[in-house]
Amino acid sequence: MHGDELLDFDIIKEDFPILGIKSHGKPFVYLDSAATSQKPKQVINAISDYYSTYNANINRGVYEISERATDAYINSKMKVAGFINAKGIEEIVYVRNATEAINLVALTWGDQNIKSGDHILISEMEHHSNIVPWQLLAKRKGAVLDYVKLSNDRATLDMASLKENLENRPKLVSITHVSNVLGTINDVKRITRMAHKNGAAVLIDGAQSAPHMKVDVSDIDCEFFAFSGHKMLGPTGIGVLYGKEAALDSMPPLFGGGDMIKAVDKQSATWNDLPWKFEAGTSNIEGGIGLGVAVDYLNSIGMDRIEAHESELTEYALRELSDFDGINVFGPGVKDLRVKTGVISFAIKGVHPHDIATIFDNEGVAIRAGHHCAMPLVVSLAPEKAVSRMSFYIYNGKTDIDRAIGAIKTVRRIFKLD
């Protein structure tokens, strides 16, 4: 182990080629995994191997490399199903990303089940991907979109507000598992139980949870769970919609074409079995294969160890940040690490977040600045309508946080804050 870290991040870093580059002449530190994760050589090599040795379409060919590609693609679904404890691959629909997964539910299940005057319930800490699809659905159907408020500390959900909104008997509750701005971990199992008691179906946006903690959709008992491969060491362009089999079975397909049918005549078609009913056309084959290898990589480390490692890094970073005057950190603090992941959004008084991120970049440290596709939340938090954000993953260590703290000192020196 390296120091007192739970993971040997020096060894893990060797699996990520990009972390060996230099940025502005300095060793590169990547603290933007909440936007997208870096990819280990195991995933990169698996994709290269597919294109180099068995590139073929799936589910169609009877020749050897097509059958190999089909097996690898289906095997990746089995890995994903096991990763989140789904019943089987019939509950695993591959999409491009979590955004497409949520839109798929809105455009199929939503169009079937939401009527004029019905309520849809989300929260004030949602990503745009879990806001805009429901805005569009509400406008199409004449439904009402309600919001669970944040608590007074602007760090967690107000459970009293949740209870009050559930009295409206919403047809759907769609909540983020982890806020991409605050790092707050919501008690989605409790929320799902409360929603079900009030007759609502539940969708969980798991884009920020699936990469960082153990997820058990059977235990949560939600109808739908959405997440993206690119945030969990996998390729871009591959995501997952988990759906309970009964829910998916009741939904019409969103796209028509090859692979999503059993039979077609001139006037009608019969849909394929789950999950293929929702996967029209040629699949993102290398994306599925790469995601399966990413799941293998995460499982080889263990999600409990990953969560503990990130919690240790978050505590260290929060304590280091507390040494500075004029820095406002958003979300749960050191005393509430049990409900916080490795996402730290912050503001430095008198400095715009974009200037902070630019100075960090010049120091070789990549962070994010802006509204983080959560504009309603960020506008309510920061007068600049933007915040800076550091986010950690398995390839980060305390030395990376030390580099970030050094960049903050540079910001303070440039803006004469000391």
N, C-alpha and C positions, 0 to 999 in steps of 0.2 A: 504494500500500500504506500501511497505517496503522502507523507505527513499523517494527518489524522483524518484524511478523506476516506469515505466508504468505498469509493471506486478508484482504481489505479488509472487516473485520467491520462497520465503520460503514455501508458500503454494503449489505452483506447484511442488517443489522438493519432497514433500511428496508423490506425485503420481509415483515417479520413485525409485523403491526399491534399485537399484544399487548405487544411489547417497548417500545412508546411510552407505556404506561400508567404511573401512579404507584401505589406500594404504601406505605401508611402515610405518604403525603405525600412519598415519595422516589422517584427514578427506579428503575424495576423491573429487577432482575437475576435472571435465571432460570438456576439451576444444578441442575436436576433432570431433565435430558434422558434419563437412564437409565430414569426412570419413564415419561415420555412426552415427545416433542419438541413444540415449537411448530410452527405451520403457516404457510408463506409465503402471501402473497396470491394467488400463482399457483394453489395448490391450492384455497384458499377460493373463488376466482373460478370455477375449473373446476367445482366442485360446484354453485355458484349458477347457472352457465350451464346445467348439465344440468337442474336443476329448473325453470329459467326458460324454456328454449327447446326441449328435446327429451326431457322426462321421459316415458318409456314402458318397458314391460317388454321384455326382450331375448329373442332366439331364438324369437319367436312371431309377432310382427306383420310384415305385409308392407307396412305403410305407412311413409312416409318417416322419421318421427322414431324409430320402433321400430328401423328398420334402422340409423339413425345411432347410437342407443344401443348396439345390438349390436356395431357396428363399434368404437365407443369402448371398450367393455368387453373385447372380444377383443384389441384393440390394446394395452390395458394389460397383458394377460397376456404378449404378445410382448415388451413393454418389460421386464417382470420377468424373463422367461426370459433375455433378453440381459444384464440387470444381474448375474445370478449365473452366467451361462454354462451354462444348462440347454440341453438339446437342442432343446426347443420347448415350445409351450404344453401339449402332452399331459403334460408333467411338472410343470405348475404348477396346483395345486389351491388355490382361494381358500377360506379359512376365516375365523373371526372374529379370530384372533390366534394367536401361537405356542403358547399353552396348548392351544387346540383342535386345532392341528396335531399336537401330541405325543399328545394323547388319542385322536385319530383313528387314529394308528398303533398305539397300545396296544390299542384296541378292535377293530381289524380284523387287521392283520398279527400283532399279539401273540396274539390269540385263536386264530389259525390255526397259529402256529408255536411257541408256548411250551407246554410240557407239564410235568407234575409232576416235580419234581426238577431242571428246567433252571435255569441261572443267567442272571441279568440283571445287567449291570455298569454302574454310574453312578459319580459321584465325590462327595467331601465338599464340593465347592464349588457344588453344583447349586442352582438356583432350585426352589421347591416345584413348579413346573410340570413339572420334569424329575425329580421324586421321587415325588409322590403317584400319578400314573398308573401307575408301575411297582410301587408298593406295592399298589395295587388289583389289578393284573394278577397279581402274585405270589400274593396271597391267593386270587384266583379259581382259579388254576391249580396251586397248591401248589409254586410255583417259589421260588428263592432269590435275594434281592436283595443284591448285594455292592457294596462301595464302594472306589474307589481313594482311598487316603489322601493327605493333603497332606504336602509336605515339611516338614522340621523348622522352617523359617522361616515356615510357615503362609502362604506366598505363591504357591506353585506346586504342581502335581501331583507326587507321588512316582512317578517312572517305574518304580522297582523294585517298588512296590506294584501298578502297572498290569500289569507282566509276571507277577507272582505270581498276580494274579486272572485273567489270561488263561489260565493253566494249568487253570482250571476249565472251559474251553471254553464260555464264555457264548454263548447264542444271539443276544444283542443287547448292544451297547455304546452307551450314550446319554450324551453328554458335551457340556457347554457349550463353545462356541467362546471366549467371553469371560465371565468372572465379573462379575455385576452388583454385587458387593460389593468384590472385590479389584481389578477391572480387568485381571486376568491374562488374557493371550492364550494359549490352549492350542494346541499344535502338532497340530491336528486331522488334518492330512494324515498325519503320522507315526502318530498313534493309530489312524487308519482302516487304514493299511497293517498295523500290528501286529494289529489285530482281525481283519482278513480272513485273515491267515495262520493264525489260530486258529479260523477257521470262523464268526466272528460277523458279523452285519449291524450297520450303524452308523447312528445318528441323531445329528445335530449340532443343538444348540439355538443358533441364530444370532441370537437376539433382540437381543443386544448387539454383534454383529459386523457384520451386514449394513448398519446405518446408518452405520458408522464406518470401514470398510475395504473394500478390494476383495475380493470373495468369488468363488471359482471352484469350483462344486460338481463340475464334471467333473474338475478337478485333484485336489480332495480325495478324490473317488471314493466318497463316502458314499452309502448307500442313501436316506437321508432328511435333509432340512435344513429347519428350521422358523424362521420369523421373523414379526414383526408390523409392519404398516404404520404404526401410530401412533408408533413410536419412530424412524421415518425420514422425518418431515415429512408423512406421509400421515394420513388420517382414522382415527379409532377404528373398531373393528368390522370391520377388514379385515386378514387375515394370509395367510401363504403356507405351504403344505406343498409343498416340492419332493420328488419321489420319482423314482427311476429308473423308467423306463417298465415294465420287467419286474416290478419290485416292486409298483408300483401296479396293474398288470394282474392280478397274482395275488391281490389283496386284494378282499374283498367290499365293497360299499357300506355305509356306516354308517347313512345315512338313506334312506328311501324316499319317493317322490313324483314331482312333475313335474320335468322336465328331466333326471333321471338315468336315464331309460328310453328304449329304442327302441320297445318294443311291450309292451302289457299285455293279457292275457286274464283270465278269471275266476279262474284258479288259478295263474298264473305271470306272470313278466315277464322281459324281456330288457334287460340293462343298456346304457346309452349308452356311447359311446367315451370315452376319457380326454380331458380331466380331468373331463368333465361327469358321469361316473358317481358322483362324490363331491360334487356340488353340487345337492342336491335343493331344489326350490322356487325362489321368486323370489330372485335373487341380491342381494347388497349392491352394486347397480349404481354408485351414486355413490361408494362406497368404492373399488371397482376403478378407476374413472375418476380419482379423486383420487390413488390410489397410483401410477398411471401418470404423472401430472403430477409427483408427488414424485420419482419415478425420473428424469424429465427434468431436474428441478432439480438433483439430486445429480450427475447426469452432466455437466451444464453446468459445474459447478465441478471435478469430477474427484475420484474417491475417493482417489487417491494424495495430492492436495493436502489433502483433508479430514483424512486420517490424519496427515499431517505437521503440519498446523495444531494438531490436538488434542495431538499429542506435545509440541509447543513449549509449549502452555498448561500441560500436565501437569508438564513440567519446571519451568516458572516457579512454579507453585503449590507443588510439593514443596519447592523451594528456599526459598520464602517461609515455609512451615510449619516448616522446620527451624530457623528463628530463634527459635522458642518452646520453652521448657521445658515438660514435662508434657503434650505432645501426642503421642499414639501414632497413627501412620499405618499402615494395614494394606495388605498387598499389596506388589508389587514397588516398589522405590524408584528414585531418579534414575539409578542405575547400570544399571538393567534396563528402560529405557524401551522397548526393542525388544519386550518381552513385556508391555507395559501400555498400556491405552487411557486415555481421559480420565475415569476414575472414581477418586475419592479418598475412601475411607472413613477416618474418624478418630475419636479419642476424646480429650477433654480431662479430665485427671485431676481428680476432685472435682466434675465437672459432668455431669448426666445429658444424654444426647443430645437428648432432647425439649426440655430447657431451652435447649440450644444452638440448635436449630432455631427455637424461639420468638423468641429474641433476634435471630437472623438475619432472621426475618420482620419484626420491628419495624424493622430497618435497611433493609428493602426488598429483601432477598436471599432467594430461595426455594431451600432445600435439603431433603433428605430425612433423616428420623431413624426408626430402628426396626430390625427384623430383616430388612427388605428382601425378604421372602418367601424367605429363605434361612436359616431359623432354625437348622438343625443347624450351619451354618458360623458364623453370628454368635455363637451361644451358646458355641462353642469359642474364639472370639476375645476376647470382651468380657465382663467380670463383670456388667455391667448388662444383658446379653442384648440390647443394642442398640448401634448406632453411628450417627454422623452421616455423611452422604455428599454430596459435591459431584460433579456430573458435567457435562461440557462438550460443546458442539457447535459447529457452524459459525458461529452467531450470537453466540458468546462471544469476548471478547478479554481482554487482560491487565488492562484497567481493571475488568472484572467481578471478576477474581481479587483485585485491590486492594480492591474493596468487601468481598469476603468476608474478607480479612485484617483490614480495619477492623472487621468484625463480631466477629471472634475477639478483637480487642483490647477491644471492648465487653464480651464475655463475661468476659474476665479481670478487667476493672475491676469489673464487677458482683459477681463472686464473689471479689474481692480476692485474685487469684492472683499479682499482680505486687508 
